[in-house]
Amino acid sequence: MALTVGLRPLTRALLRPWARVPGAALGRPAAGSGDGVRCFGSPRVLVEPDPAAGVAVMKMRNPPVNSLSLEFLTELLISLEKLENDKTFRGIIITSDCPGIFSAGLDLLEMYGRDPAHCAEYWKAVQELWLRVYLSNLVVIGAINGISPAGGCLLSLSCDYRVLANNPKYAIGLNETLLGIIAPFWFKDVLVNTIGHRAAERALQLGFLFPPSDALQVGIVDQVVPEDQVQSTARSVMAQWLAIPDHARQLTKNLVRKPTADRLLQQRDADIQNFVRFISRDSIQKSLHVYLEKLKQKKG
Ligand SMILES: CCCCCCCCCCC/C=C/C(=O)SCCNC(=O)CCNC(=O)[C@H](O)C(C)(C)COP(=O)(O)OP(=O)(O)OC[C@H]1O[C@@H](n2cnc3c(N)ncnc32)[C@H](O)[C@@H]1OP(=O)(O)O
């Protein structure tokens, strides 16, 4: 898949992809791997490779809430691209290193009070991440160990399989309407593909955030397991998926997902323009302001 990252050279130059992970992770052998196999990654994305299994665990760590800022999106993209191009790996598990939070979704501060050029650059990166995960040739499993609203839910929905930790706080869904904004058509498409038209219609309009039992019932996740079993379950599901020959699985995945991805690919620039126009409206900026204030006040 030929996707251009399309971010400002400055943004990319600021990052140090594939730097050794600082602090505790530095030089730590990856879990389940033999001696000499090291964790690697970038400041916000920790990659734990298990070459023997052909699997890498990608841990998001953009504290406090793994909000998908432009820099974080860029690091995720670079990690994914690197894993995708490395023949060692056939599957990745996406999970979080922030306790209780899978991802709080798109970073509201990238959309609030920003100029149109910034919003356009940001939206391009959001599109890029979705396309990269959704169309990945790798098996992508979400080990969802925290709450995942909106963009966090989109990231989960783009995986091939979702395992959610059974904690009532770990709700998942496209809650955009609660913020006074809307889910773009491609977010909507992925939700419809996953839970069906009628359930998606209700969930989107009402901004449902499904707690684990409801999430399983509606089918927005595939499995709910005790919190301490999320990673091990993701590993055993991965083994099942990797038992299928790659070429057959990849062609099938493409067959199923390409029409949905093509809808965006055919109108990426228009989608960016629509986003910028929408998000720049005074009324939408006001809604974002109110929502951000609510988040602040919640703290007391
Ligand atoms: C013609 C039409 C064209 C269509 C165009 C489309 C239009 C727009 C499409 C936009 C799609 C948007 C997708 C999104 O993902 S929007 C983000 C949705 N996310 C949320 O609603 C989650 C918000 N956060 C929370 O609910 C809580 O923070 C959470 C439950 C995740 C964690 O709670 P906790 O109590 O642990 O932590 P705090 O609330 O105290 O948060 C800590 C700090 O983090 C800040 N924060 C939280 N979430 C975000 C975020 N998403 N972006 C930026 N910052 C965030 C929070 O404010 C705290 O900051 P401070 O410490 O500075 O106060």
The ligand as a MOL file (V3000), in Angstrom:
LIG
                    3D

  0  0  0     0  0            999 V3000
M  V30 BEGIN CTAB
M  V30 COUNTS 63 65 0 0 0
M  V30 BEGIN ATOM
M  V30 1 C -19.7650 18.5580 6.6790 0
M  V30 2 C -19.2450 17.7570 7.7880 0
M  V30 3 C -17.8020 17.4010 7.7290 0
M  V30 4 C -17.4070 16.4570 8.8340 0
M  V30 5 C -16.2010 16.8640 9.4970 0
M  V30 6 C -15.9090 16.1010 10.7800 0
M  V30 7 C -15.8880 16.9750 11.9520 0
M  V30 8 C -15.1350 16.6290 13.1770 0
M  V30 9 C -14.6770 15.2730 13.4010 0
M  V30 10 C -13.9930 15.1260 14.7230 0
M  V30 11 C -13.9230 13.7320 15.1820 0
M  V30 12 C -13.4650 13.6960 16.5970 0
M  V30 13 C -13.0080 12.6330 17.1650 0
M  V30 14 C -12.4940 12.6340 18.5660 0
M  V30 15 O -11.8320 11.7060 18.9450 0
M  V30 16 S -12.8280 13.9450 19.6020 0
M  V30 17 C -12.2420 13.4710 21.2110 0
M  V30 18 C -13.2580 12.6440 21.9310 0
M  V30 19 N -12.7610 12.2770 23.2340 0
M  V30 20 C -13.4520 12.4000 24.3560 0
M  V30 21 O -14.5860 12.8120 24.3670 0
M  V30 22 C -12.7440 12.0370 25.6300 0
M  V30 23 C -12.4940 13.2340 26.4810 0
M  V30 24 N -11.7770 12.8740 27.6920 0
M  V30 25 C -12.3510 12.2750 28.7390 0
M  V30 26 O -13.5230 11.9670 28.7540 0
M  V30 27 C -11.4730 11.9920 29.9150 0
M  V30 28 O -10.3230 12.7810 29.8020 0
M  V30 29 C -11.0620 10.5010 30.0200 0
M  V30 30 C -12.2690 9.6620 30.4270 0
M  V30 31 C -10.4550 9.9880 28.7230 0
M  V30 32 C -9.9680 10.3780 31.1190 0
M  V30 33 O -10.4520 10.9120 32.3240 0
M  V30 34 P -9.4270 11.2490 33.4900 0
M  V30 35 O -10.2440 11.7360 34.6300 0
M  V30 36 O -8.5060 10.1260 33.6980 0
M  V30 37 O -8.5030 12.4240 32.9110 0
M  V30 38 P -8.9000 13.9520 32.6740 0
M  V30 39 O -10.2790 14.0800 32.1650 0
M  V30 40 O -8.5660 14.7270 33.9140 0
M  V30 41 O -7.9070 14.3520 31.5100 0
M  V30 42 C -6.5390 14.5770 31.7330 0
M  V30 43 C -6.0820 15.7090 30.8440 0
M  V30 44 O -6.2260 15.2980 29.4740 0
M  V30 45 C -7.0460 16.2300 28.7730 0
M  V30 46 N -7.7960 15.5160 27.7350 0
M  V30 47 C -8.6370 14.5180 27.8940 0
M  V30 48 N -9.1080 14.0860 26.7110 0
M  V30 49 C -8.5440 14.8640 25.7760 0
M  V30 50 C -8.6320 14.9390 24.3580 0
M  V30 51 N -9.3870 14.0960 23.6270 0
M  V30 52 N -7.9210 15.8680 23.7260 0
M  V30 53 C -7.1430 16.7330 24.4100 0
M  V30 54 N -7.0010 16.7260 25.7690 0
M  V30 55 C -7.7120 15.7990 26.4330 0
M  V30 56 C -7.9420 16.8260 29.8490 0
M  V30 57 O -8.4770 18.0440 29.4270 0
M  V30 58 C -6.9630 16.9570 30.9840 0
M  V30 59 O -6.1420 18.0740 30.7070 0
M  V30 60 P -5.5770 18.9950 31.8810 0
M  V30 61 O -4.7700 18.0970 32.7650 0
M  V30 62 O -4.7770 20.0480 31.1970 0
M  V30 63 O -6.7810 19.5760 32.5940 0
M  V30 END ATOM
M  V30 BEGIN BOND
M  V30 1 1 1 2
M  V30 2 1 2 3
M  V30 3 1 3 4
M  V30 4 1 4 5
M  V30 5 1 5 6
M  V30 6 1 6 7
M  V30 7 1 7 8
M  V30 8 1 8 9
M  V30 9 1 9 10
M  V30 10 1 10 11
M  V30 11 1 11 12
M  V30 12 2 12 13
M  V30 13 1 13 14
M  V30 14 2 14 15
M  V30 15 1 14 16
M  V30 16 1 16 17
M  V30 17 1 17 18
M  V30 18 1 18 19
M  V30 19 1 19 20
M  V30 20 2 20 21
M  V30 21 1 20 22
M  V30 22 1 22 23
M  V30 23 1 23 24
M  V30 24 1 24 25
M  V30 25 2 25 26
M  V30 26 1 25 27
M  V30 27 1 27 28
M  V30 28 1 27 29
M  V30 29 1 29 30
M  V30 30 1 29 31
M  V30 31 1 29 32
M  V30 32 1 32 33
M  V30 33 1 33 34
M  V30 34 2 34 35
M  V30 35 1 34 36
M  V30 36 1 34 37
M  V30 37 1 37 38
M  V30 38 2 38 39
M  V30 39 1 38 40
M  V30 40 1 38 41
M  V30 41 1 41 42
M  V30 42 1 42 43
M  V30 43 1 43 44
M  V30 44 1 43 58
M  V30 45 1 44 45
M  V30 46 1 45 46
M  V30 47 1 45 56
M  V30 48 1 46 47
M  V30 49 1 46 55
M  V30 50 2 47 48
M  V30 51 1 48 49
M  V30 52 1 49 50
M  V30 53 2 49 55
M  V30 54 1 50 51
M  V30 55 2 50 52
M  V30 56 1 52 53
M  V30 57 2 53 54
M  V30 58 1 54 55
M  V30 59 1 56 57
M  V30 60 1 56 58
M  V30 61 1 58 59
M  V30 62 1 59 60
M  V30 63 2 60 61
M  V30 64 1 60 62
M  V30 65 1 60 63
M  V30 END BOND
M  V30 END CTAB
M  END
